[in-house]
Amino acid sequence: MQVGALSDRPDGRKLRPVGASPGRNRLVKGEGGRPLLVIDGDSFAHRSYHALPKTIRRDRNRPAGAILGFANVLLRLYLDERPRAVLVAWDTLEAETYRQEALEGYQQGREFDDEIIEQLDVIPEFVSACGFLNVKAAGYEADDFLAAAARRDARHGAVLIASGDRDAFQLASPNTTILYPQRGGVMVRIGPAEVRARYGVEPAQVPDFIALRGDSSDNIPGAPGVGAKGAAALLGRYGSLERLLADGRFPAYREQLRKFRSIATMDWKAPIPALRNQKPTWAKAAALAKRWQLNQLAGRLARLAEDPPS
């Protein structure tokens, strides 16, 4: 995401639209016609940290680029989508998940600067000040909470999943749309048709696709000699990894491929709180931003408190 798309606007004008009009790809609406919005917090915090200048500071000369960028994304998403509730999901960096235990080297090589770790610790405070919910638990990744929320709430209405991780494409359904960030600050809407167009597979086949193709960002090697086109072709023929293995393909890699699929599959059993309708507390968020000496952000929030969007 480019720096310009995340910058703090001093004039208080409405933030740039997400890239498509609200309601697209939503076949069933949530309570009162408003969707649930679930955000991969780590994904957008990291994108913001790397997009914005490290010279952005808050009180006591502490870093603020990731905080400010994440706040801008959160506000833009809320103003464009008007969700009934917002849930922000977080990784637990200090605790391993079953994925690390299952695959040696999973996500190995990811090292975070001290300044991003410090901001990851306080961004949830801003989310709470806005009147929204955070969720985080040892043994689970942010992805798992996205899956849990989609599984539970899509039965009753529309769910929007904001994430920069393409693993989330497995959650796309008639009731669940992925908001996927691209360059220029635009977020494209990904539904089942877009998953088929991009990967050549159905959303439910995405974990099998990842297991076969591999995923360099997570250090999942995949099946030997199989790339994206090959993985899609195999799934088009067999329908699933399990049927492919039952037909005798990749006999020396059967258990490894099953393990890769398990790692790529989001855990919809992750614990999430009750997601009742929320009323944003912009004044409280403005006070927090002012205390952090992020004055332009504080001013924007104060204006939202005085004249909240309908």
C-alpha positions as CSV (number, residue, x, y, z in Angstrom):
1,M,0.0,0.0,0.0
2,Q,1.5,3.3,-1.0
3,V,2.3,6.0,1.4
4,G,-0.2,8.5,-0.1
5,A,-3.1,6.1,0.5
6,L,-2.3,6.0,4.3
7,S,-1.4,9.6,5.0
8,D,-3.2,11.5,7.7
9,R,-5.4,14.2,6.0
10,P,-5.5,17.5,7.9
11,D,-8.6,18.8,6.1
12,G,-11.0,16.2,7.5
13,R,-12.4,15.3,4.1
14,K,-13.8,11.9,3.6
15,L,-11.2,9.2,3.0
16,R,-10.9,7.7,-0.4
17,P,-13.3,4.9,-1.2
18,V,-12.2,1.3,-0.8
19,G,-12.4,0.8,-4.6
20,A,-16.0,-0.3,-5.1
21,S,-19.3,0.8,-3.9
22,P,-20.6,-0.7,-0.6
23,G,-22.8,-3.7,-1.2
24,R,-21.0,-5.2,-4.1
25,N,-20.7,-9.0,-3.8
26,R,-23.0,-9.0,-0.8
27,L,-25.9,-11.2,-1.6
28,V,-27.3,-11.4,1.9
29,K,-27.1,-8.4,4.3
30,G,-26.5,-8.5,8.0
31,E,-28.6,-7.1,10.8
32,G,-30.3,-3.9,9.6
33,G,-28.6,-4.3,6.2
34,R,-25.1,-3.8,7.6
35,P,-22.3,-6.3,7.4
36,L,-19.8,-7.5,10.0
37,L,-16.3,-6.3,9.3
38,V,-13.4,-8.5,10.4
39,I,-9.9,-7.1,10.0
40,D,-6.5,-8.9,10.1
41,G,-4.8,-6.5,12.4
42,D,-1.3,-7.7,11.9
43,S,-1.6,-7.6,8.1
44,F,-2.5,-3.9,8.0
45,A,-0.2,-2.9,10.9
46,H,2.8,-4.3,9.1
47,R,1.8,-2.8,5.8
48,S,1.4,0.6,7.4
49,Y,4.7,0.3,9.2
50,H,6.6,-0.4,6.0
51,A,4.6,2.2,3.9
52,L,4.9,5.2,6.2
53,P,8.1,7.2,7.1
54,K,9.7,6.1,10.4
55,T,10.0,9.8,11.2
56,I,6.3,9.8,12.3
57,R,6.4,9.9,16.1
58,R,4.1,10.3,19.0
59,D,4.5,11.4,22.6
60,R,7.9,10.8,24.2
61,N,9.3,10.4,20.6
62,R,7.8,6.9,20.3
63,P,7.1,5.5,16.9
64,A,3.7,6.1,15.4
65,G,3.7,5.2,11.7
66,A,2.0,1.8,12.1
67,I,-0.5,3.3,14.5
68,L,-1.4,6.2,12.2
69,G,-1.5,4.0,9.1
70,F,-3.7,1.4,10.7
71,A,-6.0,4.1,12.1
72,N,-6.4,5.5,8.6
73,V,-7.3,2.1,7.2
74,L,-9.7,1.4,10.0
75,L,-11.5,4.7,9.5
76,R,-11.6,4.3,5.8
77,L,-13.1,0.8,6.0
78,Y,-15.7,1.9,8.6
79,L,-16.8,5.0,6.6
80,D,-17.0,3.1,3.3
81,E,-18.7,0.0,4.6
82,R,-20.8,1.2,7.6
83,P,-20.5,-2.2,9.4
84,R,-22.8,-3.1,12.3
85,A,-19.7,-4.3,14.2
86,V,-15.9,-4.4,13.8
87,L,-13.6,-7.2,15.1
88,V,-9.8,-6.9,14.7
89,A,-7.9,-10.1,15.0
90,W,-4.3,-10.4,16.1
91,D,-1.4,-12.9,16.1
92,T,0.2,-13.9,19.4
93,L,3.9,-13.4,18.6
94,E,5.2,-14.9,21.8
95,A,3.3,-18.2,21.5
96,E,3.7,-20.9,18.9
97,T,0.7,-22.4,17.1
98,Y,0.3,-26.0,15.9
99,R,1.6,-24.8,12.6
100,Q,5.1,-24.1,14.0
101,E,5.0,-27.5,15.7
102,A,3.9,-29.3,12.6
103,L,6.4,-27.8,10.2
104,E,9.9,-27.0,11.1
105,G,10.8,-23.7,9.5
106,Y,7.2,-22.4,9.2
107,Q,7.4,-18.7,8.7
108,Q,11.1,-18.9,9.6
109,G,13.1,-15.8,8.8
110,R,10.4,-13.3,9.8
111,E,12.1,-10.8,12.1
112,F,10.3,-7.7,13.3
113,D,11.9,-4.4,14.3
114,D,11.4,-3.4,18.0
115,E,9.4,-0.4,16.8
116,I,6.7,-2.4,15.0
117,I,6.5,-4.8,18.0
118,E,5.9,-1.8,20.4
119,Q,3.2,-0.5,18.1
120,L,1.5,-3.9,17.8
121,D,1.1,-3.8,21.5
122,V,-0.7,-0.5,21.6
123,I,-2.8,-0.5,18.4
124,P,-5.5,-2.7,20.1
125,E,-5.9,0.1,22.6
126,F,-6.9,2.4,19.8
127,V,-9.3,-0.2,18.4
128,S,-11.0,-0.4,21.8
129,A,-11.1,3.3,22.2
130,C,-13.1,3.4,18.9
131,G,-15.6,1.1,20.5
132,F,-14.6,-2.0,18.5
133,L,-13.5,-5.4,19.6
134,N,-10.0,-7.1,19.5
135,V,-9.4,-10.8,19.6
136,K,-6.2,-12.6,20.3
137,A,-5.3,-16.0,21.9
138,A,-2.3,-18.1,22.3
139,G,-2.2,-21.0,19.9
140,Y,-4.1,-19.1,17.1
141,E,-3.2,-16.8,14.3
142,A,-5.2,-13.8,13.2
143,D,-6.3,-15.9,10.2
144,D,-8.1,-18.4,12.5
145,F,-10.3,-15.7,14.0
146,L,-11.2,-14.5,10.5
147,A,-12.4,-18.0,9.7
148,A,-14.3,-18.3,12.9
149,A,-16.1,-15.1,12.4
150,A,-17.0,-15.9,8.8
151,R,-18.2,-19.4,9.7
152,R,-20.4,-18.1,12.5
153,D,-21.8,-14.8,11.1
154,A,-22.1,-15.6,7.4
155,R,-25.0,-17.8,8.3
156,H,-27.0,-14.8,9.4
157,G,-25.7,-12.0,7.1
158,A,-22.9,-10.5,5.1
159,V,-19.3,-10.6,6.4
160,L,-16.4,-8.5,5.1
161,I,-12.9,-9.9,5.7
162,A,-10.2,-7.3,5.3
163,S,-6.8,-9.0,4.9
164,G,-3.6,-8.7,2.8
165,D,-3.1,-12.5,3.2
166,R,-4.3,-14.4,0.1
167,D,-4.9,-17.5,2.4
168,A,-8.1,-15.6,3.3
169,F,-9.5,-16.3,-0.2
170,Q,-10.6,-19.7,1.2
171,L,-13.3,-17.8,3.1
172,A,-15.0,-16.3,0.1
173,S,-18.6,-17.3,-0.2
174,P,-21.9,-15.8,-1.4
175,N,-22.1,-14.2,2.1
176,T,-18.4,-13.5,2.7
177,T,-16.3,-11.0,0.7
178,I,-12.6,-10.5,1.1
179,L,-11.3,-6.9,1.0
180,Y,-7.8,-7.3,-0.4
181,P,-5.4,-4.4,-0.5
182,Q,-3.4,-3.4,-3.6
183,R,-1.2,-0.6,-4.6
184,G,-2.6,2.9,-4.6
185,G,-4.7,2.3,-1.5
186,V,-7.4,0.4,-3.4
187,M,-8.9,-2.7,-1.9
188,V,-10.4,-5.1,-4.4
189,R,-13.4,-7.2,-3.5
190,I,-12.8,-10.9,-3.7
191,G,-15.7,-13.3,-3.9
192,P,-15.9,-16.9,-5.2
193,A,-15.8,-15.7,-8.9
194,E,-12.7,-13.7,-8.3
195,V,-11.0,-16.7,-6.6
196,R,-11.8,-18.9,-9.6
197,A,-10.5,-16.2,-11.9
198,R,-7.2,-15.7,-10.0
199,Y,-6.4,-19.3,-9.0
200,G,-8.6,-21.5,-11.2
201,V,-10.0,-23.3,-8.1
202,E,-13.0,-22.9,-5.8
203,P,-12.5,-21.1,-2.4
204,A,-12.9,-24.4,-0.5
205,Q,-10.0,-25.8,-2.6
206,V,-7.5,-23.0,-1.6
207,P,-5.8,-25.0,1.2
208,D,-5.4,-27.9,-1.2
209,F,-4.0,-25.5,-3.8
210,I,-1.5,-24.0,-1.3
211,A,-0.4,-27.5,-0.2
212,L,0.3,-28.5,-3.8
213,R,1.7,-25.2,-5.1
214,G,3.6,-24.3,-1.9
215,D,3.8,-20.9,-0.2
216,S,7.2,-19.2,0.0
217,S,6.1,-16.6,2.5
218,D,5.3,-19.4,5.0
219,N,8.1,-21.7,3.9
220,I,5.6,-24.4,2.7
221,P,7.5,-26.2,-0.1
222,G,4.5,-27.8,-1.9
223,A,4.6,-30.8,-4.1
224,P,7.8,-31.3,-6.2
225,G,7.5,-29.8,-9.7
226,V,4.1,-28.4,-9.2
227,G,3.4,-24.7,-9.6
228,A,0.2,-22.7,-9.5
229,K,-1.0,-23.8,-12.9
230,G,-0.2,-27.4,-12.2
231,A,-1.9,-27.3,-8.8
232,A,-5.1,-25.8,-10.4
233,A,-5.1,-28.4,-13.1
234,L,-4.7,-31.3,-10.6
235,L,-7.6,-30.0,-8.5
236,G,-9.7,-29.5,-11.6
237,R,-9.2,-33.1,-12.4
238,Y,-9.4,-34.7,-9.0
239,G,-11.4,-32.1,-7.0
240,S,-9.4,-32.4,-3.8
241,L,-5.9,-33.3,-2.5
242,E,-7.3,-36.4,-0.8
243,R,-8.7,-37.8,-4.0
244,L,-5.5,-37.1,-5.8
245,L,-3.5,-39.0,-3.2
246,A,-6.0,-41.8,-3.2
247,D,-5.3,-42.2,-7.0
248,G,-1.6,-42.8,-6.2
249,R,-0.2,-39.4,-7.0
250,F,2.9,-38.2,-5.0
251,P,3.2,-41.4,-2.9
252,A,6.4,-40.4,-1.3
253,Y,4.9,-37.1,-0.1
254,R,1.4,-38.1,1.0
255,E,1.7,-37.2,4.7
256,Q,3.7,-34.0,4.0
257,L,1.1,-32.8,1.6
258,R,-1.6,-33.5,4.1
259,K,0.4,-31.6,6.7
260,F,0.8,-28.6,4.3
261,R,-3.0,-28.6,3.7
262,S,-3.6,-28.6,7.5
263,I,-1.2,-25.7,7.9
264,A,-2.9,-23.7,5.1
265,T,-6.4,-24.3,6.5
266,M,-7.7,-21.6,8.8
267,D,-9.1,-22.9,12.1
268,W,-12.8,-21.9,12.3
269,K,-12.9,-23.2,15.9
270,A,-10.8,-20.3,17.2
271,P,-12.6,-18.6,20.1
272,I,-14.3,-15.2,19.3
273,P,-16.5,-13.0,21.4
274,A,-20.1,-12.2,20.8
275,L,-20.4,-9.7,18.0
276,R,-23.3,-7.4,19.0
277,N,-24.0,-4.2,17.1
278,Q,-21.6,-1.5,18.1
279,K,-21.8,2.3,18.3
280,P,-18.4,3.9,17.7
281,T,-16.9,6.0,20.5
282,W,-15.1,8.5,18.4
283,A,-14.6,11.0,21.2
284,K,-12.8,8.5,23.3
285,A,-10.6,7.6,20.4
286,A,-9.9,11.3,19.8
287,A,-8.8,11.7,23.4
288,L,-6.4,8.8,23.1
289,A,-5.0,10.2,19.8
290,K,-4.5,13.6,21.5
291,R,-2.7,12.0,24.4
292,W,-0.4,10.4,21.9
293,Q,0.1,13.8,20.2
294,L,-1.3,12.6,16.9
295,N,-3.1,15.8,16.6
296,Q,-4.4,15.6,13.0
297,L,-5.9,12.1,13.7
298,A,-7.3,13.5,17.0
299,G,-9.0,16.3,15.0
300,R,-10.5,14.0,12.5
301,L,-11.9,11.7,15.2
302,A,-13.3,14.7,17.1
303,R,-15.1,15.8,14.0
304,L,-16.6,12.3,13.6
305,A,-17.7,12.5,17.2
306,E,-19.5,15.9,16.6
307,D,-21.0,14.8,13.3
308,P,-21.1,10.9,13.2
309,P,-21.9,9.3,9.8
310,S,-25.4,8.1,9.5
